[in-house]
Amino acid sequence: MTSCGAQGSCNVPPPAARQELTFHLRGPLAGTPAVRLWCSDRAAQFVQRPSVAVGAGGVLRLSMAADTICTATTLRTNGTKGAHPPPPPAAPFPRRHADNFSRAPEDGLAWG
């Protein structure tokens, strides 16, 4: 498998082994002492990584591995990976529904 995914070759060069990123946080975020990272790659999805300190002046520097995507959050210790209940069992749609969309004004809200 290439860096372009299972489809094989693509028209972009493969990513470098690591990429250095710099973010300049402004406003209230500039005073954030650290951010928490949740990262995904081919091997694992949405894994919490160690916190990264925000430098003077709100400068955040990250070193990212190739083919990795991360979410940085300012949530303190209460941030967790989400969960959801199991989906309901399969069933037919509860009622017949039809709409020709002629009774709603253009750019109006959907009827309920």
Sequence and secondary structure as in RCSB ss.txt:
>XXXX:A:sequence
MTSCGAQGSCNVPPPAARQELTFHLRGPLAGTPAVRLWCSDRAAQFVQRPSVAVGAGGVLRLSMAADTICTATTL
RTNGTKGAHPPPPPAAPFPRRHADNFSRAPEDGLAWG
>XXXX:A:secstr
 BTTBTT   SS    SEEEEEEE  GGGGG  EEEEEEE SS SSEEEEEEE  GGGEEEEEEETT EEEEE  
 TT               SS     S SS TT     
